[in-house]
């Protein structure tokens, strides 16, 4: 029997990103716009560049990723899915002994109003505590 894939394994999937026309109108995106479909690793790497004490909403994160990959927009569905993967992998690493400074600072993007926060497998108090610690 195959063991369950860990969040860290999902984060490090070898799947590549895509840049292609958006298939439908959704979340402010228009069909035909050039869209980045990011990987979890791209989202993770970007969040790691957000300085301590700085918060960024998901809309801004998507816009900055699109620019970086020469796209007009970033897929909102894929981004949301990968935000959860990044958050779960960060917490998984922390639970396994990684120090806070070593894990992806997902709290710089997630807050109490972000839909992804409500879908986490762990208590969102972890996110809120880190936000408070950084003055976010």
PATORMI-69147 format. One record per residue: x, y, z of N, C-alpha, C in turn; residue number from 1. Coordinates in nm, 4 decimals. Each point is the difference from the previous one (the first is absolute). Layout:
      n.c1      n.c2      n.c3     ca.c1     ca.c2     ca.c3      c.c1      c.c2      c.c3    n
         X         Y         Z         X         Y         Z         X         Y         Z  NUM
...
//
This chain:
      n.c1      n.c2      n.c3     ca.c1     ca.c2     ca.c3      c.c1      c.c2      c.c3    n
    0.0842   -0.1186    0.0000   -0.0842    0.1186    0.0000    0.0888    0.1251    0.0000    1
   -0.0334    0.0937   -0.0862    0.0782    0.1241   -0.0114   -0.0310    0.0912    0.1188    2
    0.1061    0.0589    0.0571   -0.0216    0.0915    0.1113   -0.0510    0.1341   -0.0528    3
   -0.0665    0.0734    0.0873   -0.0565    0.1301   -0.0361    0.1121    0.0988   -0.0330    4
   -0.0218    0.0781   -0.1050    0.0962    0.1022   -0.0397   -0.0001    0.1112    0.1046    5
    0.1189    0.0414    0.0418    0.0087    0.1085    0.0972   -0.0179    0.1339   -0.0713    6
   -0.0289    0.1026    0.0780   -0.0123    0.1350   -0.0565    0.1329    0.0450   -0.0586    7
    0.1089   -0.0383    0.0630    0.1323    0.0369   -0.0500    0.0263   -0.0661   -0.1349    8
   -0.0419   -0.1236   -0.0158    0.0144   -0.0676   -0.1299   -0.0850    0.0701   -0.1061    9
   -0.1208    0.0411    0.0361   -0.0855    0.0737   -0.0940    0.0655    0.1325   -0.0381   10
    0.0592    0.0669    0.0988    0.0675    0.1273   -0.0239    0.1137   -0.0167   -0.1006   11
    0.0719   -0.1088    0.0112    0.1182   -0.0227   -0.0836   -0.0291   -0.0833   -0.1249   12
   -0.1244   -0.0053   -0.0414   -0.0379   -0.0727   -0.1209    0.0804    0.0508   -0.1199   13
    0.0417   -0.0906   -0.0883    0.0785    0.0430   -0.1165   -0.0838    0.0646   -0.1112   14
   -0.1300    0.0088    0.0203   -0.0868    0.0601   -0.1016    0.0464    0.1421   -0.0319   15
   -0.0086    0.0381   -0.1279    0.0455    0.1320   -0.0435   -0.1164    0.0975   -0.0104   16
    0.0310    0.1276    0.0112   -0.1018    0.1036   -0.0155   -0.0380    0.0122   -0.1480   17
   -0.1115    0.0664   -0.0257   -0.0434    0.0248   -0.1370   -0.0349    0.1475   -0.0156   18
    0.0182    0.0517   -0.1188   -0.0468    0.1332   -0.0364   -0.0817   -0.0214   -0.1267   19
   -0.1313    0.0276    0.0110   -0.0908   -0.0297   -0.1102   -0.1213    0.0919    0.0074   20
   -0.0796    0.0057   -0.1064   -0.1209    0.0832    0.0051   -0.0991   -0.0516    0.1053   21
   -0.0600    0.0910    0.0742   -0.1019   -0.0363    0.0993   -0.1221   -0.0556   -0.0745   22
   -0.0539   -0.1130    0.0469   -0.1117   -0.0613   -0.0722   -0.1356    0.0658    0.0261   23
   -0.0149    0.0658    0.1149   -0.1298    0.0576    0.0373    0.0184    0.1316    0.0745   24
   -0.1090    0.0744    0.0131   -0.0016    0.1190    0.0860   -0.0201   -0.0483    0.1436   25
    0.0903    0.0386    0.0894   -0.0142   -0.0373    0.1411    0.0894    0.0904    0.0847   26
   -0.0505    0.0418    0.1135    0.0764    0.0781    0.0989    0.0737    0.1188   -0.0622   27
   -0.0683    0.0760   -0.0837    0.0592    0.1182   -0.0608    0.0868   -0.0292   -0.1211   28
    0.0112   -0.1245   -0.0360    0.0796   -0.0440   -0.1138   -0.0928   -0.0157   -0.1204   29
    0.0456    0.0380   -0.1155   -0.0813   -0.0122   -0.1217    0.0511   -0.1149   -0.0863   30
   -0.0915   -0.0742   -0.0600    0.0370   -0.1080   -0.0912    0.0935    0.0550   -0.1063   31
    0.1080   -0.0732   -0.0257    0.0963    0.0413   -0.1010    0.1203    0.0746    0.0546   32
   -0.0109    0.0574    0.1207    0.1171    0.0663    0.0582    0.1098   -0.1046    0.0215   33
    0.1234    0.0435   -0.0108    0.1122   -0.0917    0.0218    0.0121   -0.0238    0.1509   34
   -0.0135   -0.1278    0.0381   -0.0124   -0.0390    0.1405    0.1157   -0.0906    0.0426   35
    0.0546    0.0296    0.1164    0.0966   -0.0886    0.0645   -0.0768   -0.1032    0.0817   36
    0.0326   -0.1255   -0.0201   -0.0481   -0.1075    0.0866    0.1231   -0.0409    0.0805   37
    0.0120    0.0518    0.1235    0.1234   -0.0212    0.0763    0.0085   -0.1406    0.0596   38
    0.1182   -0.0325    0.0462    0.0182   -0.1215    0.0794    0.0018    0.0412    0.1468   39
   -0.0130   -0.0976    0.0867    0.0082    0.0291    0.1437    0.1376    0.0570    0.0343   40
    0.1031   -0.0498   -0.0642    0.1364    0.0456    0.0290    0.0180    0.1472   -0.0395   41
   -0.0605    0.0411   -0.1124    0.0066    0.1407   -0.0416   -0.0664    0.0882    0.1054   42
   -0.1159   -0.0415    0.0501   -0.0709    0.0769    0.1027    0.0842    0.0042    0.1279   43
    0.0558   -0.1136    0.0376    0.0846   -0.0084    0.1198    0.1221    0.0912   -0.0126   44
    0.0694   -0.0107   -0.1119    0.1201    0.0822   -0.0197   -0.0326    0.1490    0.0062   45
   -0.1131    0.0398   -0.0598   -0.0377    0.1405    0.0011   -0.0304    0.0478    0.1422   46
   -0.0757   -0.0778    0.0748   -0.0358    0.0392    0.1373    0.1259    0.0152    0.0856   47
    0.0987   -0.0819   -0.0238    0.1258    0.0091    0.0754    0.0727    0.1319   -0.0240   48
   -0.0331    0.0717   -0.1088    0.0656    0.1285   -0.0288   -0.0695    0.1181    0.0683   49
   -0.1178   -0.0226    0.0565   -0.0723    0.1091    0.0671    0.0729    0.0300    0.1320   50
    0.0440    0.1230    0.0174    0.0778    0.0327    0.1205   -0.0809   -0.0138    0.1302   51
    0.0717   -0.0259    0.1060   -0.0603   -0.0073    0.1332   -0.0732    0.1309    0.0280   52
   -0.1206   -0.0109    0.0557   -0.0782    0.1175    0.0346   -0.0810    0.0571   -0.1148   53
    0.0053   -0.0659   -0.1159   -0.0753    0.0465   -0.1171   -0.1081   -0.1029   -0.0322   54
   -0.1216    0.0496   -0.0212   -0.1124   -0.0860   -0.0348   -0.0387    0.0265   -0.1450   55
   -0.0451   -0.1041   -0.0690   -0.0422    0.0134   -0.1388   -0.1280   -0.0805   -0.0192   56
   -0.1014    0.0607   -0.0610   -0.1221   -0.0759   -0.0238    0.0174   -0.0908   -0.1222   57
   -0.0899   -0.0951   -0.0145    0.0098   -0.0994   -0.1063   -0.0117    0.0659   -0.1377   58
   -0.0830    0.1014   -0.0124   -0.0161    0.0689   -0.1281    0.1329    0.0616   -0.0456   59
    0.0708    0.0627    0.0921    0.1298    0.0602   -0.0312    0.1025   -0.1085   -0.0328   60
   -0.0001   -0.1070    0.0770    0.0906   -0.1121   -0.0259   -0.0217   -0.0528   -0.1421   61
   -0.1262   -0.0174   -0.0394   -0.0305   -0.0489   -0.1346    0.0485    0.0974   -0.1073   62
   -0.0186    0.1287    0.0225    0.0432    0.1007   -0.0981    0.1524    0.0002   -0.0142   63
    0.0707   -0.0102    0.1111    0.1463    0.0012   -0.0042    0.0547   -0.1273   -0.0653   64
   -0.0620   -0.1132    0.0284    0.0422   -0.1244   -0.0652   -0.0217    0.0083   -0.1509   65
   -0.1149    0.0538   -0.0412   -0.0292    0.0135   -0.1433    0.1089    0.0825   -0.0680   66
    0.0345    0.1146    0.0584    0.1040    0.0849   -0.0585    0.1337   -0.0730   -0.0095   67
    0.0350   -0.0701    0.1072    0.1284   -0.0714    0.0031    0.0095   -0.1031   -0.1123   68
   -0.1118   -0.0632   -0.0326   -0.0007   -0.1054   -0.1020   -0.0542    0.0490   -0.1347   69
   -0.0025    0.1323   -0.0165   -0.0404    0.0636   -0.1257   -0.1399   -0.0426   -0.0454   70
   -0.0899   -0.0054    0.0963   -0.1406   -0.0295   -0.0258   -0.0819    0.1219    0.0412   71
   -0.1256    0.0032   -0.0403   -0.0880    0.1102    0.0389   -0.0677   -0.0267    0.1341   72
   -0.0279   -0.1271    0.0280   -0.0712   -0.0395    0.1213    0.0578   -0.1323    0.0510   73
   -0.0345   -0.0335    0.1234    0.0362   -0.1294    0.0586   -0.1291   -0.0719    0.0363   74
   -0.0056   -0.1280   -0.0302   -0.1208   -0.0798    0.0254   -0.0387    0.0063    0.1483   75
   -0.1204    0.0484    0.0299   -0.0409    0.0110    0.1403   -0.0259   -0.1354    0.0652   76
   -0.0490   -0.0949   -0.0761   -0.0326   -0.1319    0.0560    0.1285   -0.0739    0.0371   77
    0.0934   -0.0048   -0.0928    0.1277   -0.0677    0.0252    0.0758    0.0694    0.1125   78
   -0.0022    0.1313    0.0014    0.0699    0.0744    0.1054   -0.0571   -0.0363    0.1371   79
   -0.1330   -0.0038    0.0113   -0.0625   -0.0361    0.1271    0.0376   -0.1405    0.0443   80
   -0.0017   -0.0911   -0.0940    0.0372   -0.1386    0.0298    0.1448   -0.0062    0.0500   81
    0.0896    0.0706   -0.0688    0.1407   -0.0032    0.0381    0.0277    0.0766    0.1291   82
   -0.0774    0.1033    0.0289    0.0162    0.0683    0.1288   -0.0247   -0.0973    0.1144   83
   -0.1008   -0.0848   -0.0165   -0.0273   -0.1004    0.1039    0.1173   -0.0972    0.0102   84
    0.0508   -0.0460   -0.1136    0.1140   -0.0923    0.0018    0.1195    0.0629    0.0707   85
    0.0309    0.1254   -0.0326    0.1134    0.0706    0.0619   -0.0220    0.0134    0.1509   86
   -0.1212    0.0385    0.0398   -0.0309    0.0179    0.1426    0.0083   -0.1318    0.0757   87
   -0.0521   -0.1061   -0.0595    0.0033   -0.1315    0.0658    0.1434   -0.0528    0.0079   88
    0.0790    0.0193   -0.1055    0.1395   -0.0464    0.0008    0.0826    0.0784    0.1027   89
   -0.0260    0.1300    0.0118    0.0711    0.0815    0.0986   -0.0306   -0.0487    0.1415   90
   -0.1285   -0.0238    0.0263   -0.0382   -0.0464    0.1338    0.0545   -0.1403    0.0252   91
   -0.0034   -0.0847   -0.1017    0.0542   -0.1358    0.0097    0.1487    0.0069    0.0394   92
    0.0750    0.0865   -0.0658    0.1427    0.0158    0.0316    0.0186    0.0503    0.1427   93
   -0.0834    0.0962    0.0400    0.0088    0.0541    0.1362   -0.0297   -0.1095    0.1027   94
   -0.1000   -0.0816   -0.0280   -0.0357   -0.1099    0.0910    0.1141   -0.1020    0.0109   95
    0.0813   -0.0073   -0.1056    0.1127   -0.0944   -0.0013    0.1279    0.0621    0.0556   96
   -0.0116    0.1218    0.0550    0.1128    0.0616    0.0684    0.0663    0.1168   -0.0694   97
   -0.0449    0.0353   -0.1203    0.0603    0.1158   -0.0675   -0.0331    0.1275    0.0772   98
    0.0965    0.0878    0.0091   -0.0211    0.1279    0.0676   -0.0855    0.0908   -0.0883   99
   -0.0695    0.0961    0.0609   -0.0856    0.0917   -0.0752    0.0763    0.0711   -0.1113  100
    0.1240    0.0380    0.0250    0.0774    0.0712   -0.1023    0.0357   -0.0898   -0.1186  101
   -0.0173   -0.1314    0.0152    0.0341   -0.0948   -0.1064   -0.1192   -0.0367   -0.0878  102
   -0.1203    0.0275    0.0469   -0.1176   -0.0394   -0.0774   -0.0522    0.1190   -0.0814  103
   -0.0803   -0.0296   -0.0991   -0.0579    0.1052   -0.0829   -0.0954    0.0835    0.0849  104
    0.0182    0.1323    0.0013   -0.0826    0.0873    0.0845   -0.1390    0.0246   -0.0615  105
   -0.0771   -0.1042   -0.0065   -0.1327    0.0038   -0.0628   -0.0909    0.1043    0.0661  106
    0.0280    0.0316    0.1266   -0.0798    0.1000    0.0726    0.0137    0.1394   -0.0594  107
    0.0955    0.0205   -0.0881    0.0140    0.1300   -0.0652   -0.0996    0.0156   -0.1147  108
   -0.0672   -0.1100   -0.0362   -0.1029    0.0027   -0.1049   -0.1370   -0.0389    0.0564  109
   -0.0032   -0.0994    0.0849   -0.1277   -0.0446    0.0561   -0.0360    0.0815    0.1239  110
   -0.1282    0.0300    0.0137   -0.0519    0.0634    0.1218   -0.1386   -0.0577    0.0268  111
   -0.0694    0.0560    0.0979   -0.1296   -0.0558    0.0395   -0.1052    0.0115   -0.1097  112
    0.0170    0.0902   -0.0953   -0.1009    0.0169   -0.1051    0.0325   -0.0758   -0.1291  113
    0.1181   -0.0592   -0.0087    0.0380   -0.0744   -0.1200   -0.0708   -0.1355    0.0013  114
   -0.0731   -0.0339   -0.1059   -0.0722   -0.1284   -0.0023    0.0892   -0.1212    0.0276  115
    0.1229    0.0011   -0.0461    0.0910   -0.1134    0.0219    0.0213   -0.0263    0.1487  116
    0.0051    0.1043    0.0800    0.0243   -0.0153    0.1438   -0.1062   -0.0888    0.0637  117
   -0.1226    0.0137   -0.0445   -0.1106   -0.0785    0.0564    0.0065   -0.1479   -0.0401  118
    0.0772   -0.0316   -0.1040    0.0083   -0.1378   -0.0491    0.1227   -0.0763    0.0505  119
    0.0804    0.0630    0.0843    0.1202   -0.0662    0.0498   -0.0355   -0.1142    0.0944  120
    0.0856   -0.1008    0.0051   -0.0252   -0.1164    0.0864    0.0370    0.0292    0.1452  121
    0.0671    0.1117    0.0242    0.0428    0.0355    0.1355   -0.0680    0.1292    0.0447  122
    0.0127    0.0269    0.1276   -0.0636    0.1180    0.0593    0.0595    0.1280   -0.0601  123
   -0.0844    0.0856   -0.0597    0.0502    0.1246   -0.0585    0.0641    0.0934    0.1028  124
   -0.0122   -0.0310    0.1269    0.0650    0.0808    0.1032    0.1507    0.0052   -0.0246  125
    0.0568   -0.1054   -0.0572    0.1431   -0.0002   -0.0332    0.0313    0.1165   -0.0940  126
   -0.0810    0.0170   -0.1036    0.0175    0.1093   -0.0965   -0.0173    0.1348    0.0707  127
   -0.1073    0.0133    0.0787   -0.0295    0.1270    0.0671    0.1089    0.0355    0.1016  128
    0.0535   -0.1008    0.0683    0.1085    0.0248    0.0968    0.1246    0.0543   -0.0702  129
    0.0327   -0.0572   -0.1150    0.1184    0.0468   -0.0738   -0.0232    0.1397   -0.0561  130
   -0.1218    0.0278   -0.0454   -0.0321    0.1355   -0.0487    0.0171    0.1015    0.1131  131
   -0.0502   -0.0344    0.1183    0.0115    0.0899    0.1146    0.1461    0.0199    0.0378  132
    0.0768   -0.1065   -0.0046    0.1426    0.0061    0.0350    0.0756    0.0952   -0.0943  133
   -0.0432    0.0070   -0.1268    0.0650    0.0888   -0.0968   -0.0691    0.1366   -0.0114  134
   -0.1050    0.0212    0.0778   -0.0696    0.1265   -0.0033   -0.0864    0.0188   -0.1254  135
   -0.0495   -0.1102   -0.0531   -0.0834    0.0058   -0.1211   -0.1478    0.0065    0.0336  136
//
